[in-house]
Amino acid sequence: MASLSATVVAEFDRMSFEAPNWGADGNTLYLNGAGALWAFSLDSPLSPRRVAYEGLPDLNNDHVLDPRGEAIYMSANDGHIYHGPLAGGGHRRVTDEQDVRHYLHGVSPDGERLGFVQIDGSGGPGRLALIASDGGPVTVVDTGAGHVDGPEWSPDGEWIYFNTERWASKPGHAQLARVPSENPSAEKVERLISTGTVDWFPHLSPDGRLAVYLRYPAGTVGHPGDVDVELVVVRTSDWSAPLARVPLFGGQGTINVNSWSPDSGRFAFVSYPSPGGAPVR
């Protein structure tokens, strides 16, 4: 096992940025901050550009690029999912359900479906839900008991990966799993690894060979921010044997969404080494 070498791309002390997406051009990162979406050119990362959308509600840190490379799907603080061009301007709302919150995490490789976490008005556990990218009826997938989060497709479109408390003996013990993307059901859920830690947000590289996930200490409930965590890199052929671990101070906002580069050679993340400081790596 090795330690990866992390390069600080930019550091800010007046605004916290979260959850990088890596653009299709290989040279732009998209992060949220202060309720907006920002584009960071790796040529000038200290001068991010705000992507302006007229009338769009404030955003949270659940956003995923449209596979076509010119637009992005975004979760907003009003509980709905929106679609807008990466250049900014107009946007459209994808979800229609009321009294339900929608937290986007995945877009199918063909761009036809979205995978998100559905939480009803009672504040119950998150459920894996699917919707056509153009909107329409929602399908809620039975993955067993316990909270579900972070659903995203494998690059070949065959699987949906996520974290779940299905096997938890106590609240908060999230573990990594996957389910076939076609006709998913509770009996088809596969556990990827069995650990005593609390494991969140499995993200596969575009070539499907590697994955990175966020590891919290045992006993953690949810995915809080400002704690000591690790990013764990594995081969998708063997999740039980880490290739590398990256210790950092972060958690919520570090790597909520897939942040691999298009060539599968790097991934981006955010750490928070001091109050108010948020370096993008």
C-alpha positions in Angstrom: 0.0 0.0 0.0 1.2 3.5 -0.8 0.4 7.1 0.0 -0.6 9.2 -3.0 1.0 12.5 -3.6 -1.5 15.3 -3.4 -0.9 18.6 -5.2 -2.7 21.8 -3.9 -4.3 23.4 -6.9 -5.8 26.4 -5.0 -6.5 27.6 -1.4 -9.1 30.0 -0.3 -9.8 31.5 3.1 -13.0 33.5 2.5 -15.2 30.9 0.8 -15.6 27.2 1.1 -15.8 25.2 -2.1 -17.0 21.6 -2.3 -17.4 18.5 -4.3 -15.3 18.7 -7.5 -16.4 17.4 -10.9 -13.7 17.1 -13.5 -14.7 18.6 -16.9 -14.6 16.7 -20.1 -11.8 19.0 -21.4 -9.5 17.6 -18.7 -8.5 21.1 -17.6 -11.6 22.4 -15.7 -13.0 21.6 -12.3 -16.6 22.4 -11.3 -17.3 23.0 -7.6 -20.1 24.6 -5.6 -19.6 27.5 -3.2 -21.9 30.0 -1.6 -24.9 28.4 -3.3 -23.5 28.8 -6.8 -21.5 26.7 -9.3 -17.9 27.7 -10.1 -15.6 26.7 -12.9 -11.9 26.4 -12.0 -9.4 26.4 -14.9 -6.3 24.5 -13.9 -4.3 27.2 -15.8 -5.6 29.9 -13.4 -7.3 28.1 -10.4 -7.1 31.2 -8.1 -9.6 33.0 -10.4 -12.7 30.7 -10.6 -15.6 31.8 -12.8 -19.1 31.8 -11.4 -21.4 29.9 -13.7 -24.5 32.2 -13.7 -28.0 30.8 -14.0 -30.9 33.2 -13.9 -33.4 32.4 -11.1 -31.8 29.1 -10.1 -32.2 28.3 -6.3 -29.0 28.0 -4.2 -27.1 24.8 -4.9 -25.8 22.2 -2.6 -22.8 19.9 -3.2 -24.6 17.2 -5.3 -23.9 17.9 -8.9 -22.9 15.6 -11.8 -21.8 16.4 -15.4 -24.1 15.5 -18.3 -22.1 12.8 -20.2 -22.4 14.8 -23.3 -19.9 17.2 -21.8 -21.6 20.5 -22.2 -24.1 20.6 -19.3 -24.5 19.6 -15.7 -27.2 18.3 -13.4 -27.5 20.0 -10.0 -29.3 19.5 -6.7 -30.6 22.7 -5.2 -31.6 23.7 -1.7 -35.3 23.7 -2.6 -35.0 19.9 -2.8 -35.2 19.6 -6.6 -32.8 18.6 -9.4 -32.0 21.0 -12.3 -30.1 20.8 -15.6 -28.2 23.7 -17.1 -25.4 24.4 -19.6 -21.9 24.7 -18.3 -21.7 28.1 -19.9 -24.6 29.3 -17.7 -27.8 30.9 -18.7 -31.0 29.0 -18.8 -31.9 25.9 -16.8 -34.8 23.4 -16.4 -36.1 21.6 -13.4 -36.1 17.8 -13.7 -38.0 16.7 -10.7 -41.7 17.4 -9.9 -42.4 15.5 -6.6 -43.4 17.8 -3.8 -42.6 17.3 -0.1 -39.7 15.1 -1.1 -36.0 16.1 -1.3 -33.9 14.9 -4.2 -30.1 14.6 -3.9 -28.4 13.8 -7.2 -25.4 11.6 -7.4 -25.3 9.7 -10.7 -26.1 10.0 -14.4 -26.2 6.8 -16.6 -23.4 6.7 -19.2 -25.9 7.1 -22.0 -27.3 10.2 -20.3 -30.8 8.8 -20.1 -31.3 8.2 -16.4 -30.4 9.9 -13.1 -29.8 8.2 -9.8 -30.5 10.2 -6.6 -31.3 9.9 -3.0 -35.0 10.5 -2.1 -35.8 11.7 1.4 -39.5 12.2 2.2 -40.9 15.0 4.3 -40.7 12.9 7.5 -36.9 12.9 7.3 -36.8 9.1 7.0 -33.8 7.2 5.6 -32.7 8.0 2.1 -33.8 5.7 -0.6 -32.2 4.9 -4.0 -34.4 6.5 -6.7 -34.2 6.7 -10.5 -35.7 9.1 -13.0 -35.4 9.8 -16.7 -33.0 12.7 -17.3 -35.9 14.6 -19.1 -38.1 14.1 -16.0 -41.2 12.1 -15.4 -42.2 9.4 -12.9 -39.7 8.3 -10.2 -38.8 4.7 -9.5 -37.8 4.0 -5.9 -35.5 0.9 -5.6 -35.8 -1.4 -2.6 -32.2 -2.0 -1.4 -33.1 -3.3 2.0 -33.3 -1.5 5.3 -31.2 1.5 6.3 -30.1 4.8 4.8 -28.7 4.8 1.2 -26.5 7.5 -0.3 -24.2 8.3 -3.2 -25.7 6.2 -6.1 -23.7 6.3 -9.3 -23.4 4.1 -12.4 -20.3 2.1 -13.3 -18.7 3.3 -16.6 -20.1 0.3 -18.5 -23.6 1.1 -17.2 -24.1 -2.4 -15.8 -24.1 -1.5 -12.0 -25.2 1.2 -9.6 -22.7 1.7 -6.7 -23.7 3.3 -3.4 -23.3 3.2 0.3 -25.9 1.7 2.6 -26.7 0.9 6.2 -28.4 -2.3 5.2 -26.0 -4.4 7.2 -25.6 -2.0 10.1 -25.8 -3.4 13.7 -25.9 0.2 14.9 -27.0 3.5 13.3 -24.4 5.1 10.9 -22.4 2.0 10.0 -22.5 2.6 6.2 -20.8 0.1 3.9 -20.2 0.0 0.2 -22.5 -2.0 -2.2 -23.7 -2.3 -5.8 -26.8 -3.5 -7.5 -27.5 -4.3 -11.2 -28.8 -1.2 -13.0 -31.4 -3.2 -14.9 -34.3 -4.4 -12.7 -32.5 -3.6 -9.4 -33.9 -5.1 -6.2 -33.0 -5.9 -2.6 -32.1 -9.5 -3.3 -29.6 -8.4 -6.0 -27.6 -6.1 -3.8 -23.9 -7.1 -3.4 -21.7 -6.0 -0.6 -18.3 -4.8 -1.9 -16.4 -4.9 1.4 -16.9 -5.6 5.1 -15.2 -3.1 7.4 -15.5 -1.7 10.9 -15.2 1.8 9.5 -17.9 4.0 8.0 -17.5 4.0 4.3 -19.2 6.5 1.9 -19.3 7.6 -1.8 -17.7 5.0 -4.0 -16.5 6.6 -7.2 -15.2 4.6 -10.1 -12.6 5.9 -12.6 -13.8 6.3 -16.2 -11.9 3.2 -17.3 -13.6 1.2 -14.6 -10.3 -0.1 -13.1 -10.0 2.0 -10.0 -12.3 3.5 -7.3 -11.9 5.9 -4.5 -14.2 6.2 -1.5 -14.4 8.2 1.7 -13.7 6.4 5.0 -14.9 7.7 8.4 -13.8 6.4 11.8 -16.0 3.7 13.3 -19.0 5.1 15.1 -19.5 8.0 12.8 -23.2 8.8 12.0 -23.9 10.3 8.6 -21.2 12.1 6.7 -20.2 15.1 8.8 -17.6 17.7 7.8 -14.5 18.9 9.6 -13.3 15.5 10.9 -10.3 13.3 10.3 -11.0 11.0 7.3 -9.3 9.0 4.7 -9.7 8.7 0.9 -9.1 5.0 0.0 -8.1 3.9 -3.5 -8.7 0.4 -4.6 -8.8 -1.7 -7.7 -12.4 -2.5 -8.6 -11.4 -6.2 -8.9 -10.5 -6.2 -5.2 -12.1 -3.7 -2.8 -10.5 -5.4 0.2 -6.9 -4.4 -0.7 -6.3 -0.7 -0.6 -3.7 0.6 -3.1 -3.3 3.9 -1.2 -4.8 6.0 1.6 -5.0 9.8 1.7 -5.5 11.1 5.3 -7.0 14.5 5.5 -9.3 16.9 7.5 -12.6 17.0 5.7 -15.6 14.8 5.1 -18.8 16.5 4.0 -17.9 18.4 0.7 -14.6 16.5 0.2 -15.7 14.1 -2.5 -19.5 13.8 -2.5 -19.6 13.3 -6.3 -17.4 11.6 -8.9 -14.2 13.7 -9.4 -12.0 11.5 -11.6 -10.2 13.0 -14.5 -11.3 11.9 -18.0 -8.1 9.9 -18.4 -8.5 8.1 -15.1 -5.1 9.3 -14.0 -6.1 11.6 -11.1 -9.0 12.6 -8.9 -9.8 15.9 -7.3 -10.9 16.5 -3.7 -11.3 19.3 -1.1 -9.7 19.3 2.3 -10.2 21.9 5.1 -7.0 22.3 7.1 -8.2 25.3 9.1 -11.5 27.1 9.8 -12.6 28.8 6.6 -9.7 27.4 4.5 -10.6 25.1 1.7 -7.8 23.9 -0.6 -8.8 22.2 -3.8 -6.4 19.3 -4.6 
